[in-house]
Amino acid sequence: MAENPASELIRVAERLRGGRRVVALTGAGVSAESKIPTFRDAMSGLWASFDPQRLATPEAFEADPATVSKWYDFRREKCAQALPNPGHLALARLEGLLETRGGRLDILTQNVDGLHQRAGSKRITELHGSIMRWRCTRTNARADDLPMPLPSYPMPSPSGGWYRPDVVWFGEMLPEAALAAAWEALEGCEVFLSIGTSAVVYPAAGFADEARSRGALIVEVNPEQTPLTSRADVVLRGLSGVVLPQLVDAIMDARMA
């Protein structure tokens, strides 16, 4: 894979250095760099015969809450064992740099693993919820401190319902609060970073166009071509754990020059 031209990296670094409002949309590719299998990766071991897309629906949970709960608890443990990678850490550094001059970085993540929080980022909108947090099917009360692994599948809640993962399943709407936060972040966006995502699922697929309509520089960070590639102003080809640290280092080098 060819390296990115230094001029492109510097171009983005200069815009980030001069901007105050930055939005980063992150997807499964970022989590994969922390060794978390993407949702559609082939499953192995006891789960090899299961289709993950058939487990990720309200209907599947209603029909077989034990199997669905066990599958998501298995994934929860995998996420808890994973560590933030250099891409996560670079975004946290970028947030700190922007804050020193009154700016902000909003992370709109499609991932449910909580690794951005563990890396130190603060302004995070979880578009698809969090696998580390579960909620009651009867009251919607959230719990982020359930034992790991769960003591039973499914696990009963105090109100007489069941605990289910607080993630967005197929057929469910994205949380209204998350969508409102995303659109608010895009209103003043000056630089939009699309990182490790194919950018094909709406409404997230429309975020780049919304940012562009407000004059933002659109930057794609991805090792592969995506539907967004042809519409991006700058494409930084590579893994986020490689490209993002280089980008933040370029900002720092210019500040110290």
KOLRO-623625 format. One record per residue (C-alpha): residue in three letters; z, x, y. Coordinates in nm, 3 decimals, padded with zeros to 5 digits, always signed. Each point is the difference from the previous one (the first is absolute). Example, Ala and Ser with C-alpha at 12.3 -4.5 7.8 and 13.67 -1.06 7.14 Angstrom:
2
code:ALA	z:+00.780	x:+01.230	y:-00.450 $
code:SER	z:-00.066	x:+00.137	y:+00.344 $
This chain:
257
code:MET	z:+00.000	x:+00.000	y:+00.000 $
code:ALA	z:-00.101	x:+00.148	y:+00.334 $
code:GLU	z:+00.272	x:+00.064	y:+00.255 $
code:ASN	z:+00.008	x:-00.202	y:+00.318 $
code:PRO	z:-00.154	x:+00.171	y:+00.304 $
code:ALA	z:+00.276	x:+00.138	y:+00.222 $
code:SER	z:-00.158	x:-00.178	y:+00.295 $
code:GLU	z:+00.060	x:-00.340	y:-00.158 $
code:LEU	z:+00.364	x:+00.076	y:-00.072 $
code:ILE	z:+00.048	x:+00.128	y:+00.354 $
code:ARG	z:-00.170	x:-00.310	y:+00.143 $
code:VAL	z:+00.249	x:-00.227	y:-00.175 $
code:ALA	z:+00.293	x:+00.225	y:+00.086 $
code:GLU	z:-00.094	x:-00.012	y:+00.369 $
code:ARG	z:-00.017	x:-00.380	y:-00.002 $
code:LEU	z:+00.334	x:-00.021	y:-00.177 $
code:ARG	z:+00.153	x:+00.246	y:+00.242 $
code:GLY	z:-00.122	x:-00.203	y:+00.297 $
code:GLY	z:+00.069	x:-00.344	y:-00.144 $
code:ARG	z:+00.317	x:-00.206	y:-00.008 $
code:ARG	z:-00.079	x:-00.278	y:-00.246 $
code:VAL	z:-00.116	x:+00.094	y:-00.350 $
code:VAL	z:-00.040	x:-00.222	y:-00.305 $
code:ALA	z:-00.030	x:+00.131	y:-00.356 $
code:LEU	z:-00.116	x:-00.225	y:-00.283 $
code:THR	z:+00.102	x:+00.154	y:-00.333 $
code:GLY	z:-00.113	x:-00.097	y:-00.348 $
code:ALA	z:+00.035	x:+00.081	y:-00.368 $
code:GLY	z:-00.156	x:+00.344	y:+00.035 $
code:VAL	z:+00.306	x:+00.119	y:+00.192 $
code:SER	z:+00.235	x:-00.117	y:-00.276 $
code:ALA	z:-00.221	x:+00.151	y:-00.268 $
code:GLU	z:+00.064	x:+00.343	y:+00.152 $
code:SER	z:+00.368	x:-00.055	y:-00.087 $
code:LYS	z:-00.102	x:-00.061	y:-00.363 $
code:ILE	z:+00.041	x:-00.378	y:+00.026 $
code:PRO	z:-00.283	x:-00.160	y:-00.202 $
code:THR	z:-00.214	x:-00.231	y:+00.207 $
code:PHE	z:+00.030	x:-00.366	y:-00.088 $
code:ARG	z:-00.333	x:-00.013	y:-00.179 $
code:ASP	z:+00.044	x:+00.324	y:-00.197 $
code:ALA	z:-00.004	x:-00.040	y:-00.376 $
code:MET	z:+00.348	x:-00.059	y:-00.138 $
code:SER	z:+00.137	x:+00.200	y:-00.289 $
code:GLY	z:+00.274	x:-00.014	y:-00.261 $
code:LEU	z:+00.156	x:-00.340	y:-00.054 $
code:TRP	z:-00.207	x:-00.147	y:+00.285 $
code:ALA	z:-00.342	x:+00.118	y:-00.118 $
code:SER	z:-00.103	x:-00.346	y:-00.118 $
code:PHE	z:+00.092	x:-00.175	y:+00.327 $
code:ASP	z:-00.226	x:-00.069	y:+00.295 $
code:PRO	z:+00.205	x:+00.066	y:+00.317 $
code:GLN	z:-00.201	x:-00.256	y:+00.195 $
code:ARG	z:+00.107	x:-00.267	y:-00.249 $
code:LEU	z:+00.364	x:+00.090	y:+00.052 $
code:ALA	z:-00.017	x:-00.013	y:+00.379 $
code:THR	z:-00.015	x:-00.375	y:+00.056 $
code:PRO	z:+00.256	x:-00.276	y:+00.056 $
code:GLU	z:-00.146	x:-00.177	y:-00.303 $
code:ALA	z:+00.066	x:+00.302	y:-00.223 $
code:PHE	z:+00.362	x:+00.016	y:+00.114 $
code:GLU	z:+00.048	x:-00.371	y:-00.059 $
code:ALA	z:-00.151	x:+00.024	y:-00.348 $
code:ASP	z:+00.171	x:+00.324	y:-00.107 $
code:PRO	z:+00.263	x:+00.118	y:+00.248 $
code:ALA	z:+00.145	x:+00.247	y:-00.249 $
code:THR	z:-00.320	x:+00.201	y:-00.045 $
code:VAL	z:-00.092	x:-00.006	y:+00.369 $
code:SER	z:+00.351	x:+00.105	y:+00.103 $
code:LYS	z:+00.005	x:+00.282	y:-00.254 $
code:TRP	z:-00.341	x:+00.128	y:+00.114 $
code:TYR	z:+00.100	x:+00.003	y:+00.367 $
code:ASP	z:+00.335	x:+00.159	y:-00.078 $
code:PHE	z:-00.187	x:+00.274	y:-00.188 $
code:ARG	z:-00.214	x:+00.060	y:+00.309 $
code:ARG	z:+00.309	x:-00.012	y:+00.224 $
code:GLU	z:+00.155	x:+00.283	y:-00.200 $
code:LYS	z:-00.321	x:+00.204	y:+00.028 $
code:CYS	z:+00.002	x:-00.047	y:+00.378 $
code:ALA	z:+00.368	x:+00.097	y:+00.023 $
code:GLN	z:-00.069	x:+00.321	y:-00.191 $
code:ALA	z:-00.291	x:+00.096	y:+00.226 $
code:LEU	z:+00.040	x:+00.217	y:+00.309 $
code:PRO	z:-00.173	x:-00.025	y:+00.339 $
code:ASN	z:-00.298	x:+00.234	y:+00.007 $
code:PRO	z:-00.120	x:+00.219	y:+00.291 $
code:GLY	z:-00.208	x:-00.291	y:+00.132 $
code:HIS	z:+00.307	x:-00.222	y:+00.034 $
code:LEU	z:+00.194	x:+00.282	y:+00.163 $
code:ALA	z:-00.281	x:+00.078	y:+00.244 $
code:LEU	z:-00.004	x:-00.361	y:+00.121 $
code:ALA	z:+00.374	x:+00.019	y:+00.062 $
code:ARG	z:-00.058	x:+00.321	y:+00.200 $
code:LEU	z:-00.276	x:-00.169	y:+00.199 $
code:GLU	z:+00.231	x:-00.289	y:+00.081 $
code:GLY	z:+00.257	x:+00.245	y:+00.133 $
code:LEU	z:-00.257	x:+00.177	y:+00.217 $
code:LEU	z:-00.118	x:-00.327	y:+00.151 $
code:GLU	z:+00.354	x:-00.116	y:+00.067 $
code:THR	z:+00.079	x:+00.313	y:+00.204 $
code:ARG	z:-00.238	x:-00.128	y:+00.268 $
code:GLY	z:+00.070	x:-00.369	y:-00.026 $
code:GLY	z:-00.271	x:-00.079	y:-00.253 $
code:ARG	z:+00.017	x:-00.167	y:-00.338 $
code:LEU	z:-00.157	x:+00.007	y:-00.343 $
code:ASP	z:-00.023	x:-00.326	y:-00.192 $
code:ILE	z:-00.059	x:+00.035	y:-00.373 $
code:LEU	z:-00.163	x:-00.302	y:-00.160 $
code:THR	z:+00.030	x:+00.065	y:-00.371 $
code:GLN	z:-00.154	x:-00.176	y:-00.295 $
code:ASN	z:+00.236	x:+00.193	y:-00.228 $
code:VAL	z:+00.321	x:-00.147	y:-00.138 $
code:ASP	z:+00.184	x:+00.317	y:-00.105 $
code:GLY	z:+00.217	x:+00.071	y:+00.307 $
code:LEU	z:-00.112	x:+00.364	y:+00.024 $
code:HIS	z:-00.080	x:-00.019	y:+00.372 $
code:GLN	z:+00.362	x:-00.099	y:+00.066 $
code:ARG	z:+00.129	x:+00.282	y:-00.219 $
code:ALA	z:-00.222	x:+00.247	y:+00.186 $
code:GLY	z:+00.171	x:-00.096	y:+00.327 $
code:SER	z:-00.252	x:-00.233	y:+00.164 $
code:LYS	z:+00.158	x:-00.289	y:+00.187 $
code:ARG	z:-00.264	x:-00.242	y:+00.130 $
code:ILE	z:-00.133	x:-00.129	y:-00.332 $
code:THR	z:-00.159	x:-00.335	y:-00.073 $
code:GLU	z:-00.018	x:-00.073	y:-00.372 $
code:LEU	z:-00.306	x:-00.221	y:-00.029 $
code:HIS	z:+00.046	x:-00.062	y:-00.373 $
code:GLY	z:+00.378	x:+00.004	y:-00.014 $
code:SER	z:+00.222	x:+00.244	y:-00.190 $
code:ILE	z:+00.054	x:+00.051	y:-00.371 $
code:MET	z:+00.337	x:+00.153	y:+00.082 $
code:ARG	z:+00.117	x:-00.335	y:+00.137 $
code:TRP	z:+00.024	x:-00.320	y:-00.209 $
code:ARG	z:+00.055	x:-00.358	y:+00.108 $
code:CYS	z:+00.137	x:-00.321	y:-00.140 $
code:THR	z:-00.256	x:-00.258	y:-00.113 $
code:ARG	z:+00.227	x:-00.280	y:+00.120 $
code:THR	z:+00.128	x:+00.118	y:+00.341 $
code:ASN	z:-00.227	x:+00.297	y:+00.085 $
code:ALA	z:+00.315	x:+00.208	y:+00.061 $
code:ARG	z:-00.092	x:+00.369	y:-00.019 $
code:ALA	z:+00.183	x:+00.272	y:-00.192 $
code:ASP	z:-00.084	x:+00.369	y:+00.022 $
code:ASP	z:+00.294	x:+00.131	y:-00.204 $
code:LEU	z:-00.063	x:-00.148	y:-00.343 $
code:PRO	z:+00.096	x:+00.226	y:-00.292 $
code:MET	z:-00.269	x:+00.218	y:-00.150 $
code:PRO	z:-00.107	x:-00.089	y:-00.259 $
code:LEU	z:+00.077	x:-00.368	y:+00.033 $
code:PRO	z:+00.266	x:-00.120	y:-00.247 $
code:SER	z:-00.219	x:-00.287	y:-00.119 $
code:TYR	z:-00.358	x:-00.126	y:+00.017 $
code:PRO	z:-00.023	x:-00.214	y:+00.199 $
code:MET	z:+00.316	x:+00.060	y:+00.200 $
code:PRO	z:+00.182	x:-00.311	y:+00.126 $
code:SER	z:+00.094	x:-00.026	y:+00.368 $
code:PRO	z:+00.337	x:-00.132	y:+00.123 $
code:SER	z:-00.160	x:-00.326	y:+00.111 $
code:GLY	z:-00.132	x:-00.086	y:-00.345 $
code:GLY	z:-00.354	x:+00.125	y:+00.050 $
code:TRP	z:-00.165	x:+00.317	y:-00.125 $
code:TYR	z:-00.061	x:+00.328	y:+00.177 $
code:ARG	z:-00.367	x:+00.087	y:+00.042 $
code:PRO	z:-00.146	x:+00.308	y:+00.173 $
code:ASP	z:-00.044	x:-00.053	y:+00.374 $
code:VAL	z:-00.369	x:+00.087	y:-00.014 $
code:VAL	z:-00.311	x:-00.200	y:+00.078 $
code:TRP	z:-00.162	x:-00.126	y:-00.320 $
code:PHE	z:-00.359	x:-00.112	y:-00.043 $
code:GLY	z:-00.032	x:-00.347	y:+00.145 $
code:GLU	z:+00.284	x:+00.049	y:+00.248 $
code:MET	z:-00.026	x:+00.040	y:+00.377 $
code:LEU	z:+00.108	x:+00.317	y:+00.177 $
code:PRO	z:+00.335	x:-00.040	y:+00.179 $
code:GLU	z:-00.051	x:-00.159	y:+00.342 $
code:ALA	z:+00.244	x:+00.243	y:+00.162 $
code:ALA	z:-00.190	x:+00.299	y:-00.139 $
code:LEU	z:-00.333	x:-00.132	y:+00.124 $
code:ALA	z:+00.144	x:-00.072	y:+00.344 $
code:ALA	z:+00.140	x:+00.354	y:+00.019 $
code:ALA	z:-00.335	x:+00.146	y:-00.104 $
code:TRP	z:-00.199	x:-00.187	y:+00.263 $
code:GLU	z:+00.257	x:+00.090	y:+00.266 $
code:ALA	z:-00.030	x:+00.369	y:-00.091 $
code:LEU	z:-00.380	x:-00.017	y:+00.025 $
code:GLU	z:+00.007	x:-00.150	y:+00.350 $
code:GLY	z:+00.063	x:+00.332	y:+00.173 $
code:CYS	z:-00.143	x:+00.229	y:-00.267 $
code:GLU	z:-00.169	x:+00.316	y:+00.130 $
code:VAL	z:-00.051	x:+00.180	y:-00.333 $
code:PHE	z:-00.036	x:-00.181	y:-00.333 $
code:LEU	z:+00.045	x:+00.201	y:-00.321 $
code:SER	z:-00.122	x:-00.149	y:-00.328 $
code:ILE	z:+00.163	x:+00.211	y:-00.271 $
code:GLY	z:-00.053	x:-00.016	y:-00.375 $
code:THR	z:-00.131	x:-00.356	y:-00.004 $
code:SER	z:-00.335	x:-00.152	y:-00.093 $
code:ALA	z:+00.035	x:-00.238	y:+00.297 $
code:VAL	z:-00.164	x:-00.295	y:-00.177 $
code:VAL	z:+00.280	x:-00.257	y:-00.030 $
code:TYR	z:+00.059	x:-00.234	y:+00.294 $
code:PRO	z:+00.176	x:-00.029	y:+00.231 $
code:ALA	z:+00.063	x:+00.378	y:-00.014 $
code:ALA	z:-00.375	x:+00.059	y:-00.024 $
code:GLY	z:-00.039	x:-00.144	y:+00.348 $
code:PHE	z:+00.265	x:+00.215	y:+00.168 $
code:ALA	z:-00.239	x:+00.287	y:+00.080 $
code:ASP	z:-00.247	x:-00.234	y:+00.172 $
code:GLU	z:+00.283	x:-00.157	y:+00.199 $
code:ALA	z:+00.117	x:+00.345	y:+00.111 $
code:ARG	z:-00.356	x:+00.101	y:+00.089 $
code:SER	z:-00.037	x:-00.311	y:+00.218 $
code:ARG	z:+00.295	x:+00.129	y:+00.200 $
code:GLY	z:-00.156	x:+00.343	y:+00.050 $
code:ALA	z:+00.179	x:+00.189	y:-00.276 $
code:LEU	z:-00.141	x:+00.307	y:-00.174 $
code:ILE	z:-00.050	x:-00.092	y:-00.368 $
code:VAL	z:+00.085	x:+00.282	y:-00.241 $
code:GLU	z:-00.033	x:-00.016	y:-00.377 $
code:VAL	z:+00.199	x:+00.236	y:-00.223 $
code:ASN	z:-00.119	x:-00.033	y:-00.358 $
code:PRO	z:-00.138	x:+00.226	y:-00.274 $
code:GLU	z:-00.273	x:-00.254	y:-00.073 $
code:GLN	z:-00.246	x:-00.212	y:+00.192 $
code:THR	z:+00.109	x:-00.358	y:+00.068 $
code:PRO	z:-00.154	x:-00.304	y:+00.172 $
code:LEU	z:+00.172	x:+00.117	y:+00.320 $
code:THR	z:-00.160	x:+00.346	y:-00.004 $
code:SER	z:-00.319	x:-00.103	y:+00.179 $
code:ARG	z:+00.200	x:-00.174	y:+00.276 $
code:ALA	z:+00.255	x:+00.275	y:+00.059 $
code:ASP	z:-00.030	x:+00.223	y:+00.306 $
code:VAL	z:+00.138	x:+00.296	y:-00.196 $
code:VAL	z:+00.024	x:+00.049	y:-00.376 $
code:LEU	z:+00.247	x:+00.262	y:-00.125 $
code:ARG	z:-00.091	x:+00.042	y:-00.363 $
code:GLY	z:+00.288	x:+00.096	y:-00.228 $
code:LEU	z:+00.340	x:-00.097	y:-00.132 $
code:SER	z:+00.251	x:-00.125	y:+00.254 $
code:GLY	z:+00.250	x:+00.261	y:-00.118 $
code:VAL	z:-00.243	x:+00.270	y:+00.110 $
code:VAL	z:-00.171	x:-00.149	y:+00.304 $
code:LEU	z:+00.299	x:-00.155	y:+00.178 $
code:PRO	z:+00.215	x:+00.316	y:+00.008 $
code:GLN	z:-00.301	x:+00.188	y:+00.139 $
code:LEU	z:-00.042	x:-00.266	y:+00.265 $
code:VAL	z:+00.365	x:+00.010	y:+00.109 $
code:ASP	z:-00.005	x:+00.381	y:-00.002 $
code:ALA	z:-00.305	x:-00.011	y:+00.231 $
code:ILE	z:+00.191	x:-00.222	y:+00.242 $
code:MET	z:+00.297	x:+00.237	y:-00.007 $
code:ASP	z:-00.218	x:+00.311	y:+00.047 $
code:ALA	z:-00.159	x:-00.151	y:+00.310 $
code:ARG	z:+00.340	x:-00.094	y:+00.144 $
code:MET	z:+00.120	x:+00.356	y:-00.039 $
code:ALA	z:-00.315	x:+00.165	y:+00.134 $
